[in-house]
Amino acid sequence: MTTIGFIGLGVMGGPMAANLVAAGFDVIGYNRSPAKVQALIDKGGRGAASIAEAVRDADVVITMLPDSPDVEDAVIGAVGVLAGARPRLLLIDMSTIRPDVSRRIAAAGAQKGVRVLDAPVSGGEAAAIEGTLSIMVGGDTADVADAKHVFEAVGLTIAHVGAHGAGQIVKAANQLIVAGNIGLLAEALIFLDSHGVDLDPAVRVLGGGLAGSTVLERKAPGMLAGNFAPGFRLALQHKDLGIVTAAAREAGVVIPLGATVAQMVAALVARGDSDLDHSGLLKLVSELSGRPLST
């Protein structure tokens, strides 16, 4: 049985760890909040009181943390993963962080004899629960092959997209598309409503045509209901779009639509809406148009 140390049992990490337990892995979970660790224990996993304890007996360690500094601290900090890792440990960072940080962690791992993959995911909380995440993986081919059975327990679409950091670049592109789609969906809903269109059948028929998307399918119902309970918080969308814009600037490419939606998300975060779901973009579009959406 493969033993997996899982660090970060939040909205995404919690259900992912639970799916690994259900798939037959021995999962040792660590989270700063003891309640999240207990939730994993209740599902058949084991709990750890520290990163060191989660890593000590692990064959594989997965990190699922909010941002680049969190991952750096958990992995290369004084009491991080690398401090207590066994030789040939496979470290899979499934967080969404800056590509340069992923490459730096991979280099630090290599110095310690630890194999590292960056494997950010897409699909949100629903896909994490269902075990149907899309996983974009950067790193060495042999290490990706060794991680296949782990990925298949939490994801449905798995792609090795290149060397270290490539997974994060693809995730950045994913977030660019998602944010743009949500912004345009928000505009479309206000546009339709302003003309007195019945929104439910309108959304249904749009979903059956070329405008259909996972974003429309999963986000439109909550937007129509005015329900912005977080599945993916605007604060995290803001962080991810910062990664996108920085990487685009570094590559010398322009993202005019992406830059606009990034500013809209930044405005929502700045005014205190950071804990809303990213579909909360509808609130700003509605206010800019001077009309609330009919519900």
KEKE-3310 file (N, C-alpha, C; in steps of 0.2 Angstrom, whole numbers, plus 5000, padded with zeros to 4 digits):
npx = (5004:5003:5009:5003:5007:4997:4996:4987:4971:4959:4946:4947:4958:4953:4942:4949:4959:4951:4946:4957:4959:4947:4951:4960:4972:4984:4982:4989:4985:4988:4984:4983:4971:4964:4951:4949:4958:4953:4941:4946:4951:4939:4934:4942:4956:4972:4978:4990:5000:5009:5019:5031:5027:5018:5025:5035:5034:5030:5028:5024:5021:5008:5005:4993:4989:4986:4994:5009:5019:5015:5017:5031:5035:5030:5037:5051:5054:5061:5056:5050:5044:5055:5065:5062:5061:5061:5074:5071:5058:5042:5036:5022:5015:5000:4995:4990:5002:5015:5025:5039:5042:5038:5048:5059:5057:5057:5071:5076:5072:5078:5091:5090:5087:5074:5060:5050:5035:5024:5008:4995:4977:4960:4943:4936:4927:4917:4921:4932:4926:4919:4930:4934:4943:4953:4970:4985:5001:5018:5035:5047:5046:5046:5043:5030:5024:5025:5017:5004:4994:4990:4986:4975:4965:4960:4957:4950:4954:4970:4986:5002:5011:5024:5040:5046:5036:5028:5016:5010:5010:5000:4989:4988:4984:4972:4965:4964:4955:4944:4940:4938:4927:4917:4916:4910:4899:4892:4890:4882:4870:4865:4863:4853:4843:4840:4832:4821:4820:4816:4826:4829:4826:4833:4846:4847:4846:4857:4867:4866:4872:4885:4890:4889:4897:4907:4908:4896:4887:4890:4890:4880:4867:4869:4872:4860:4852:4857:4866:4881:4889:4905:4914:4925:4935:4934:4946:4956:4955:4959:4972:4977:4975:4984:4996:4994:4995:5008:5016:5012:5017:5031:5033:5031:5019:5002:4987:4973:4959:4960:4967:4957:4947:4954:4956:4943:4941:4950:4945:4933:4939:4946:4936:4930:4924:4931:4928:4918:4911:4919:4910:4904:4907:4896:4890:4897:4896:4882:4881:4888:4880:4869:4858:4850:4850:4836:4827)
npy = (4994:5011:5024:5040:5057:5070:5087:5100:5102:5108:5116:5110:5101:5093:5084:5078:5071:5062:5055:5048:5040:5032:5026:5016:5020:5023:5037:5050:5065:5082:5098:5115:5118:5108:5102:5100:5089:5080:5077:5070:5059:5054:5049:5038:5040:5045:5055:5069:5078:5088:5094:5086:5074:5070:5067:5058:5044:5043:5038:5046:5063:5075:5092:5104:5119:5137:5147:5153:5157:5149:5136:5136:5138:5127:5117:5120:5126:5127:5117:5109:5099:5094:5094:5082:5072:5056:5048:5048:5051:5055:5070:5079:5094:5101:5113:5129:5140:5151:5149:5150:5148:5134:5129:5132:5125:5112:5111:5112:5101:5091:5092:5086:5073:5071:5068:5079:5085:5097:5099:5106:5108:5108:5112:5114:5114:5105:5095:5091:5084:5074:5067:5070:5079:5090:5087:5095:5092:5095:5091:5077:5063:5050:5051:5056:5045:5036:5043:5040:5032:5038:5051:5046:5043:5054:5062:5065:5069:5069:5076:5076:5090:5095:5101:5105:5117:5119:5114:5123:5134:5130:5129:5143:5148:5141:5147:5160:5158:5153:5164:5174:5168:5168:5182:5186:5178:5184:5197:5193:5188:5200:5207:5199:5200:5213:5215:5209:5195:5178:5170:5157:5147:5153:5152:5138:5135:5142:5134:5123:5126:5133:5142:5135:5129:5122:5132:5139:5129:5126:5137:5147:5143:5147:5160:5165:5163:5172:5168:5167:5159:5153:5143:5143:5156:5173:5180:5170:5169:5181:5181:5171:5177:5187:5179:5175:5187:5192:5181:5183:5195:5193:5184:5193:5194:5200:5202:5207:5206:5197:5206:5215:5208:5204:5216:5219:5209:5212:5224:5220:5212:5222:5230:5222:5210:5198:5185:5180:5168:5166:5169:5180:5190:5194:5203:5215:5218:5220:5231:5241:5242:5247:5240:5228:5210:5201:5190)
npz = (5000:4995:5005:5008:5012:5015:5013:5018:5019:5014:5005:4993:4995:5005:5001:4990:4997:5004:4993:4989:5000:4999:4987:4992:4997:5010:5019:5026:5034:5036:5042:5047:5054:5066:5065:5051:5049:5057:5050:5039:5046:5050:5039:5036:5035:5041:5054:5056:5067:5063:5049:5048:5054:5045:5034:5037:5035:5023:5005:4995:4994:4995:4992:4994:4994:4997:4991:4983:4993:5004:5000:4998:5011:5017:5010:5008:5020:5036:5044:5034:5021:5014:5023:5031:5022:5014:5004:4987:4988:4982:4978:4975:4970:4971:4971:4966:4960:4957:4942:4942:4956:4957:4949:4956:4968:4963:4960:4972:4978:4970:4974:4987:4984:4981:4971:4961:4956:4948:4949:4946:4948:4940:4940:4952:4968:4966:4957:4964:4974:4967:4961:4948:4943:4932:4928:4926:4922:4926:4924:4926:4914:4919:4932:4932:4927:4938:4946:4941:4946:4958:4953:4945:4955:4959:4948:4932:4919:4914:4910:4904:4903:4900:4906:4923:4930:4919:4921:4929:4921:4911:4920:4923:4911:4910:4921:4916:4905:4912:4920:4911:4904:4915:4917:4904:4904:4915:4909:4899:4905:4912:4900:4894:4903:4903:4892:4895:4894:4897:4909:4913:4902:4892:4896:4896:4882:4877:4883:4876:4863:4854:4863:4875:4890:4903:4913:4911:4913:4927:4934:4931:4937:4951:4949:4944:4954:4963:4972:4979:4987:4992:4980:4973:4979:4976:4980:4978:4964:4961:4965:4956:4944:4945:4944:4930:4923:4926:4921:4908:4905:4907:4896:4886:4879:4875:4884:4883:4885:4896:4905:4908:4914:4925:4932:4935:4944:4954:4958:4965:4975:4982:4987:4997:4994:4993:4998:4992:4979:4963:4953:4958:4950:4943:4951:4950:4937:4936:4944:4937:4926:4931:4935:4944:4943:4938:4949)
capx = (5000:5006:5007:5003:5006:4993:4997:4982:4965:4954:4940:4950:4962:4949:4939:4954:4962:4946:4945:4963:4957:4942:4954:4964:4979:4985:4983:4991:4984:4990:4981:4983:4965:4963:4944:4950:4962:4948:4936:4949:4951:4932:4933:4947:4963:4976:4980:4997:5001:5014:5022:5036:5024:5014:5030:5040:5033:5026:5031:5022:5018:5005:5003:4987:4990:4983:4998:5016:5023:5013:5020:5038:5036:5028:5041:5058:5055:5066:5052:5046:5044:5062:5069:5061:5059:5065:5076:5066:5051:5039:5032:5017:5012:4994:4992:4991:5007:5019:5029:5046:5042:5038:5054:5064:5055:5060:5078:5078:5070:5083:5097:5089:5085:5067:5057:5045:5030:5019:5002:4988:4970:4955:4936:4933:4925:4912:4926:4937:4922:4918:4936:4934:4947:4958:4976:4990:5007:5025:5040:5050:5041:5046:5040:5023:5021:5025:5011:4998:4989:4988:4981:4968:4961:4957:4956:4948:4958:4977:4990:5009:5012:5030:5045:5044:5033:5024:5009:5008:5008:4994:4984:4987:4979:4965:4962:4962:4949:4938:4938:4935:4920:4913:4914:4906:4892:4889:4887:4876:4864:4862:4860:4847:4838:4838:4827:4815:4820:4815:4833:4831:4826:4838:4853:4847:4847:4864:4871:4866:4875:4892:4891:4889:4903:4907:4907:4889:4883:4891:4890:4874:4862:4870:4872:4853:4849:4860:4870:4888:4893:4911:4916:4932:4934:4937:4953:4960:4954:4963:4979:4978:4976:4991:5001:4993:4997:5015:5019:5011:5022:5037:5034:5030:5012:4997:4981:4969:4953:4962:4969:4951:4944:4959:4955:4937:4941:4954:4940:4929:4943:4948:4930:4928:4920:4935:4926:4912:4913:4921:4904:4902:4908:4890:4888:4900:4893:4876:4881:4891:4875:4864:4852:4850:4847:4829:4828)
capy = (5000:5017:5029:5047:5062:5075:5093:5105:5099:5114:5115:5106:5096:5088:5079:5074:5066:5057:5051:5044:5035:5028:5022:5011:5023:5025:5044:5054:5071:5088:5104:5119:5117:5101:5100:5097:5083:5075:5075:5065:5053:5051:5045:5032:5042:5046:5062:5071:5085:5092:5092:5081:5068:5068:5066:5053:5037:5043:5037:5051:5069:5080:5098:5108:5125:5143:5152:5152:5157:5144:5130:5137:5137:5120:5112:5121:5129:5124:5111:5108:5092:5092:5093:5075:5067:5050:5048:5045:5053:5059:5076:5082:5100:5102:5120:5134:5144:5154:5144:5151:5144:5127:5127:5132:5119:5106:5111:5111:5094:5087:5092:5082:5067:5071:5069:5084:5087:5102:5096:5110:5105:5112:5109:5117:5109:5099:5090:5088:5079:5069:5064:5071:5085:5090:5088:5097:5090:5097:5087:5071:5058:5044:5053:5057:5038:5034:5046:5039:5029:5044:5055:5043:5042:5061:5066:5061:5071:5070:5077:5078:5096:5098:5101:5108:5123:5119:5113:5130:5139:5128:5131:5150:5148:5139:5153:5166:5156:5153:5171:5178:5166:5171:5189:5187:5175:5189:5202:5190:5188:5206:5209:5196:5202:5220:5214:5205:5188:5173:5168:5150:5144:5156:5149:5131:5135:5144:5129:5118:5128:5134:5146:5131:5127:5120:5138:5141:5124:5125:5144:5150:5142:5151:5167:5167:5163:5177:5164:5168:5155:5151:5136:5146:5162:5179:5181:5165:5171:5187:5178:5167:5181:5190:5174:5175:5194:5192:5177:5186:5201:5190:5181:5198:5193:5204:5198:5213:5204:5195:5211:5219:5204:5204:5223:5219:5205:5216:5229:5216:5211:5228:5233:5218:5204:5193:5178:5177:5164:5170:5171:5186:5195:5197:5209:5221:5220:5223:5238:5245:5243:5251:5236:5221:5204:5199:5183)
capz = (5000:4995:5010:5005:5016:5012:5017:5015:5018:5013:5001:4987:4998:5010:4996:4986:5002:5005:4987:4990:5005:4996:4982:4995:4999:5017:5019:5033:5033:5040:5041:5053:5057:5068:5062:5044:5050:5060:5045:5036:5050:5050:5032:5036:5034:5048:5055:5058:5071:5060:5042:5048:5055:5039:5029:5040:5033:5016:4999:4991:4998:4991:4995:4991:4998:4994:4987:4983:5000:5008:4997:4999:5018:5018:5007:5009:5026:5041:5046:5029:5018:5012:5030:5033:5016:5013:4997:4981:4989:4976:4980:4970:4972:4967:4972:4960:4962:4951:4939:4944:4962:4955:4946:4962:4973:4960:4960:4979:4979:4967:4979:4992:4981:4981:4965:4962:4950:4949:4946:4948:4946:4938:4941:4957:4973:4964:4953:4969:4977:4962:4959:4941:4942:4927:4931:4921:4926:4924:4928:4922:4912:4923:4939:4930:4926:4944:4950:4938:4950:4962:4949:4943:4961:4961:4942:4926:4913:4916:4905:4906:4898:4899:4911:4929:4929:4914:4924:4932:4915:4909:4925:4922:4905:4912:4925:4911:4901:4917:4923:4905:4903:4920:4915:4899:4906:4919:4905:4895:4909:4912:4894:4892:4908:4902:4887:4897:4892:4902:4909:4913:4896:4888:4898:4894:4875:4876:4885:4870:4857:4854:4869:4880:4893:4910:4917:4910:4917:4934:4937:4929:4942:4957:4947:4943:4961:4967:4977:4978:4992:4988:4978:4972:4981:4972:4983:4974:4957:4960:4965:4950:4938:4946:4941:4923:4920:4927:4916:4901:4904:4906:4890:4881:4876:4877:4886:4884:4889:4903:4909:4910:4920:4931:4935:4938:4950:4959:4961:4970:4981:4986:4991:5002:4992:4992:5000:4987:4974:4958:4950:4960:4945:4941:4956:4948:4930:4937:4946:4932:4921:4935:4936:4947:4939:4941:4952)
cpx = (5004:5004:5008:5002:5003:4993:4992:4975:4959:4949:4942:4953:4958:4946:4944:4958:4957:4945:4951:4962:4953:4946:4959:4971:4979:4987:4984:4990:4986:4987:4982:4977:4964:4956:4945:4953:4957:4943:4939:4949:4944:4931:4938:4954:4966:4977:4987:4996:5006:5016:5026:5033:5020:5019:5034:5040:5030:5031:5029:5019:5015:5004:4998:4986:4988:4987:5005:5020:5021:5016:5028:5039:5035:5034:5049:5059:5059:5062:5048:5047:5051:5066:5068:5060:5064:5068:5071:5059:5048:5034:5028:5014:5006:4991:4993:4996:5011:5024:5036:5047:5042:5045:5060:5063:5058:5067:5080:5077:5076:5090:5096:5087:5078:5064:5051:5041:5026:5013:4995:4982:4965:4948:4933:4931:4921:4917:4930:4933:4921:4924:4936:4938:4951:4965:4982:4997:5014:5030:5043:5045:5041:5043:5032:5020:5021:5019:5004:4993:4986:4983:4975:4963:4957:4955:4953:4952:4965:4982:4997:5010:5019:5035:5042:5042:5028:5016:5006:5006:5001:4988:4983:4982:4972:4961:4960:4956:4943:4936:4935:4928:4915:4911:4910:4899:4889:4886:4881:4870:4861:4859:4854:4841:4835:4833:4821:4814:4819:4822:4834:4831:4832:4845:4853:4849:4854:4868:4871:4869:4882:4894:4891:4896:4902:4905:4900:4885:4884:4889:4883:4869:4863:4870:4864:4850:4852:4864:4877:4892:4899:4912:4924:4931:4937:4944:4958:4960:4959:4971:4981:4979:4982:4996:5000:4996:5005:5018:5018:5016:5029:5039:5033:5024:5007:4991:4976:4962:4954:4964:4962:4948:4948:4957:4948:4937:4945:4949:4936:4932:4944:4942:4927:4924:4925:4933:4920:4915:4915:4916:4901:4904:4902:4888:4891:4897:4886:4876:4884:4885:4869:4858:4853:4847:4841:4830:4821)
cpy = (5006:5022:5036:5052:5068:5082:5099:5102:5103:5112:5110:5100:5091:5083:5075:5069:5061:5052:5046:5038:5030:5023:5017:5014:5024:5032:5047:5061:5076:5094:5108:5119:5110:5098:5097:5090:5078:5073:5070:5058:5050:5047:5039:5034:5042:5053:5063:5078:5090:5089:5086:5074:5065:5065:5059:5046:5037:5041:5042:5057:5073:5086:5102:5114:5131:5146:5150:5152:5152:5137:5131:5135:5130:5115:5113:5125:5124:5117:5108:5101:5090:5091:5085:5070:5062:5051:5045:5047:5056:5064:5079:5088:5101:5108:5124:5140:5147:5149:5144:5147:5137:5125:5127:5127:5113:5105:5110:5103:5089:5087:5088:5075:5066:5072:5074:5085:5093:5100:5100:5107:5110:5108:5111:5112:5104:5094:5087:5082:5073:5065:5065:5077:5084:5091:5090:5096:5092:5093:5081:5066:5052:5045:5053:5050:5035:5037:5044:5037:5034:5048:5052:5042:5049:5065:5061:5063:5073:5071:5079:5084:5098:5097:5104:5115:5124:5118:5119:5135:5137:5130:5139:5151:5146:5144:5159:5164:5156:5160:5175:5175:5168:5178:5190:5184:5181:5195:5199:5190:5195:5209:5206:5199:5209:5220:5210:5198:5183:5169:5161:5146:5147:5153:5142:5131:5137:5138:5123:5120:5129:5138:5141:5129:5125:5126:5139:5135:5124:5132:5148:5149:5147:5158:5169:5167:5169:5174:5164:5164:5152:5144:5138:5153:5168:5180:5176:5167:5177:5185:5175:5172:5186:5185:5175:5182:5194:5187:5179:5191:5198:5187:5187:5197:5198:5200:5204:5211:5201:5201:5215:5215:5204:5211:5223:5214:5208:5221:5226:5215:5217:5231:5228:5212:5198:5186:5176:5173:5169:5172:5177:5192:5198:5203:5216:5223:5223:5230:5243:5247:5247:5247:5230:5216:5202:5192:5181)
cpz = (5000:5001:5007:5011:5012:5016:5014:5014:5018:5009:4995:4990:5002:5006:4992:4991:5003:4999:4987:4995:5002:4991:4985:4997:5007:5017:5026:5031:5038:5038:5047:5057:5059:5065:5055:5045:5053:5055:5041:5040:5050:5044:5031:5035:5041:5048:5058:5062:5068:5053:5043:5050:5049:5033:5031:5036:5026:5010:4994:4996:4993:4995:4991:4995:4994:4989:4987:4989:5004:5006:4999:5006:5020:5016:5009:5015:5031:5043:5041:5026:5017:5018:5032:5028:5016:5006:4992:4983:4983:4979:4974:4973:4968:4968:4966:4962:4956:4948:4941:4951:4961:4953:4952:4967:4969:4960:4967:4981:4976:4971:4985:4990:4981:4974:4965:4955:4952:4945:4948:4945:4944:4939:4947:4962:4971:4961:4958:4973:4973:4960:4951:4939:4935:4930:4926:4925:4922:4928:4923:4920:4916:4930:4937:4930:4933:4948:4947:4942:4956:4959:4947:4949:4962:4954:4937:4920:4916:4910:4907:4900:4897:4906:4917:4927:4924:4916:4926:4926:4912:4913:4924:4916:4906:4916:4921:4907:4906:4919:4917:4904:4908:4919:4910:4900:4911:4914:4901:4899:4910:4906:4892:4897:4906:4896:4889:4895:4898:4903:4909:4907:4891:4890:4896:4887:4874:4878:4880:4864:4858:4860:4875:4883:4900:4914:4917:4914:4924:4938:4936:4934:4948:4955:4947:4949:4965:4973:4975:4984:4988:4987:4977:4973:4976:4974:4979:4967:4956:4960:4959:4944:4939:4943:4933:4920:4921:4922:4909:4900:4903:4899:4884:4877:4879:4879:4888:4887:4896:4908:4912:4915:4926:4935:4939:4945:4956:4962:4967:4976:4985:4990:4996:5000:4990:4994:4996:4982:4968:4953:4952:4956:4943:4945:4953:4941:4931:4940:4941:4927:4925:4935:4939:4943:4942:4943:4953)
residu = (MET:THR:THR:ILE:GLY:PHE:ILE:GLY:LEU:GLY:VAL:MET:GLY:GLY:PRO:MET:ALA:ALA:ASN:LEU:VAL:ALA:ALA:GLY:PHE:ASP:VAL:ILE:GLY:TYR:ASN:ARG:SER:PRO:ALA:LYS:VAL:GLN:ALA:LEU:ILE:ASP:LYS:GLY:GLY:ARG:GLY:ALA:ALA:SER:ILE:ALA:GLU:ALA:VAL:ARG:ASP:ALA:ASP:VAL:VAL:ILE:THR:MET:LEU:PRO:ASP:SER:PRO:ASP:VAL:GLU:ASP:ALA:VAL:ILE:GLY:ALA:VAL:GLY:VAL:LEU:ALA:GLY:ALA:ARG:PRO:ARG:LEU:LEU:LEU:ILE:ASP:MET:SER:THR:ILE:ARG:PRO:ASP:VAL:SER:ARG:ARG:ILE:ALA:ALA:ALA:GLY:ALA:GLN:LYS:GLY:VAL:ARG:VAL:LEU:ASP:ALA:PRO:VAL:SER:GLY:GLY:GLU:ALA:ALA:ALA:ILE:GLU:GLY:THR:LEU:SER:ILE:MET:VAL:GLY:GLY:ASP:THR:ALA:ASP:VAL:ALA:ASP:ALA:LYS:HIS:VAL:PHE:GLU:ALA:VAL:GLY:LEU:THR:ILE:ALA:HIS:VAL:GLY:ALA:HIS:GLY:ALA:GLY:GLN:ILE:VAL:LYS:ALA:ALA:ASN:GLN:LEU:ILE:VAL:ALA:GLY:ASN:ILE:GLY:LEU:LEU:ALA:GLU:ALA:LEU:ILE:PHE:LEU:ASP:SER:HIS:GLY:VAL:ASP:LEU:ASP:PRO:ALA:VAL:ARG:VAL:LEU:GLY:GLY:GLY:LEU:ALA:GLY:SER:THR:VAL:LEU:GLU:ARG:LYS:ALA:PRO:GLY:MET:LEU:ALA:GLY:ASN:PHE:ALA:PRO:GLY:PHE:ARG:LEU:ALA:LEU:GLN:HIS:LYS:ASP:LEU:GLY:ILE:VAL:THR:ALA:ALA:ALA:ARG:GLU:ALA:GLY:VAL:VAL:ILE:PRO:LEU:GLY:ALA:THR:VAL:ALA:GLN:MET:VAL:ALA:ALA:LEU:VAL:ALA:ARG:GLY:ASP:SER:ASP:LEU:ASP:HIS:SER:GLY:LEU:LEU:LYS:LEU:VAL:SER:GLU:LEU:SER:GLY:ARG:PRO:LEU:SER:THR)
# end
